[in-house]
Amino acid sequence: MTSHITESHTGVTESELSQQVRALVPAMTAWRRDLHQYAESGWVEFRTASKVAEALSQLGYQLQLGRDVIKAEARMGLPPEAVLREQEQRALEQGAVARWLPAFSGGFTGLVATLSTGRPGPVIGFRVDMDALDLNEQLDEQHRPFRDGFASCNPGMMHACGHDGHTTIGIALAQVLMAMRDQLCGTIKLIFQPAEEGTRGAKSMAEAGVVDDVDFFTAIHIGTGVPAGQLVCGNDTFMATTKFDVTFTGVAAHAGGKPEEGRNALLAAAQAALGLHSLPRHSAGASRVNVGVLQAGSGRNVVPSQASMKVETRGATNEVNEFIFQQAMNVVAGAAAMHGVTHEISLMGAAQSSTPSAAWVRFIHQQAEAIPELVKIVDRQEAAAGSEDATYLMERVKARGGLASYMVFGCDLSAGHHNERFDFDESVMAVAVKTLATLALNIRAFREDA
Ligand SMILES: O=C(O)C[C@H](NC(=O)Cc1c[nH]c2ccccc12)C(=O)O
């Protein structure tokens, strides 16, 4: 760990950093709107990742790409091969930087950019995510991205969770830190992650070892209901979650003439959906179940032989989620048995719960006090629980003796996350860049027992 570092505060003035960031505001807006317009869902962020690679390589960062930062077998919820190929081609047509694409081909759309200062000091890791949601953007004049001509041009893909902002923050942070590298020590690692939605990407980056040398780690999010001007230094409300698909396979038959020869997959799925939503709870904390998709059958007079469901379980702790998930497996198997059909389960995504490191949260809190735009700084929030696969990276850092956190930068939103009218006040990006740069510039001042 890094508590032995005793050099004094770097004395970086807020105004110098402010100037750097202010100069980048027009570029940040342009970046964000470009990424918003060419929204790419999880594992197909070919254009996005290539643009990030091009920008950071030009800045002089050392890059690790694709398979070097993503463990193939640990990826979850990957689209079919044909979709990956088609989306890569589309990215090329939409201006992806061709020379980087081979590294990302086949669903390896992540990268890590490293700045080694050459001066002794800790490794600081910042994680941003790059993927859009599977959602059609609202196309009307009331929605600013449409009005101002930067609504998504990719059907069924929309940045409705702010990851276009996160990616932009990562790029701008890279610029600021490179410009101020003489005032930095140690090593900065900027982690650009694919497929956060559905909690599918982070595990593969954790298992590739991208944070194994990281002493101080934070992931970030904007919005999530936190008011503008507010910073949450150590968000700790993430639920553990398991995402899975179920397919039921029965036997089709004449619904009038020989129904007894059929095995009804639709009824098995319906039975399972009701059973899943009536699972017993756990005394150790909150839990959730959601059957988000159920599709079955092929025709009115045919006993349905096929059904599929997309399901998620969540729990306040890993233990609660595991309990709910195991119950869910029993329900699915039971429903299949009732109707004499077979079933298959595919794991599509997962995340853990994780608690930020108290000493690092304290440091973030102290450093954030110097950012004038932050009018309220809190360590944690009681919030409607969501999930985050950055928890895999947090847990990996902590398991190796590093400190980890998850910061949320509040901002005004036009609609809730995952809504087709979602948009955010872009000024939050500069605030985030300033705050994260401050952490890196002042890391020498960190004290375990401060
Ligand atoms: O499980 C997922 O697919 C991830 C997705 N994650 C988010 O929406 C991020 C998120 C939700 N709630 C919060 C609160 C703070 C930061 C980030 C978030 C979710 O919970 O559905």
Ligand as a Chemical Component Dictionary entry (heavy atoms), coordinates in Angstrom:
data_LIG
# 
_chem_comp.id                   LIG 
_chem_comp.type                 NON-POLYMER 
_chem_comp.pdbx_formal_charge   0 
_chem_comp.three_letter_code    LIG 
# 
loop_
_chem_comp_atom.comp_id 
_chem_comp_atom.atom_id 
_chem_comp_atom.alt_atom_id 
_chem_comp_atom.type_symbol 
_chem_comp_atom.charge 
_chem_comp_atom.model_Cartn_x 
_chem_comp_atom.model_Cartn_y 
_chem_comp_atom.model_Cartn_z 
_chem_comp_atom.pdbx_ordinal 
LIG O1  O1  O 0 -28.081 -4.604 -13.453 1  
LIG C1  C1  C 0 -27.785 -3.936 -14.459 2  
LIG O2  O2  O 0 -28.040 -4.228 -15.628 3  
LIG C2  C2  C 0 -27.012 -2.680 -14.229 4  
LIG C3  C3  C 0 -27.859 -1.482 -14.143 5  
LIG N1  N1  N 0 -27.064 -0.435 -13.498 6  
LIG C4  C4  C 0 -27.451 0.818  -13.368 7  
LIG O3  O3  O 0 -28.535 1.175  -13.768 8  
LIG C5  C5  C 0 -26.509 1.755  -12.657 9  
LIG C6  C6  C 0 -27.080 2.252  -11.377 10 
LIG C7  C7  C 0 -28.287 1.968  -10.858 11 
LIG N2  N2  N 0 -28.437 2.630  -9.668  12 
LIG C8  C8  C 0 -27.336 3.328  -9.416  13 
LIG C9  C9  C 0 -27.016 4.138  -8.329  14 
LIG C10 C10 C 0 -25.775 4.752  -8.330  15 
LIG C11 C11 C 0 -24.893 4.549  -9.389  16 
LIG C12 C12 C 0 -25.223 3.731  -10.468 17 
LIG C13 C13 C 0 -26.456 3.122  -10.486 18 
LIG C14 C14 C 0 -29.110 -1.765 -13.293 19 
LIG O4  O4  O 0 -29.056 -1.677 -12.047 20 
LIG O5  O5  O 0 -30.126 -2.112 -13.896 21 
# 
loop_
_chem_comp_bond.comp_id 
_chem_comp_bond.atom_id_1 
_chem_comp_bond.atom_id_2 
_chem_comp_bond.value_order 
_chem_comp_bond.pdbx_ordinal 
LIG O1  C1  DOUB 1  
LIG C1  O2  SING 2  
LIG C1  C2  SING 3  
LIG C2  C3  SING 4  
LIG C3  N1  SING 5  
LIG C3  C14 SING 6  
LIG N1  C4  SING 7  
LIG C4  O3  DOUB 8  
LIG C4  C5  SING 9  
LIG C5  C6  SING 10 
LIG C6  C7  DOUB 11 
LIG C6  C13 SING 12 
LIG C7  N2  SING 13 
LIG N2  C8  SING 14 
LIG C8  C9  SING 15 
LIG C8  C13 DOUB 16 
LIG C9  C10 DOUB 17 
LIG C10 C11 SING 18 
LIG C11 C12 DOUB 19 
LIG C12 C13 SING 20 
LIG C14 O4  DOUB 21 
LIG C14 O5  SING 22 
# 
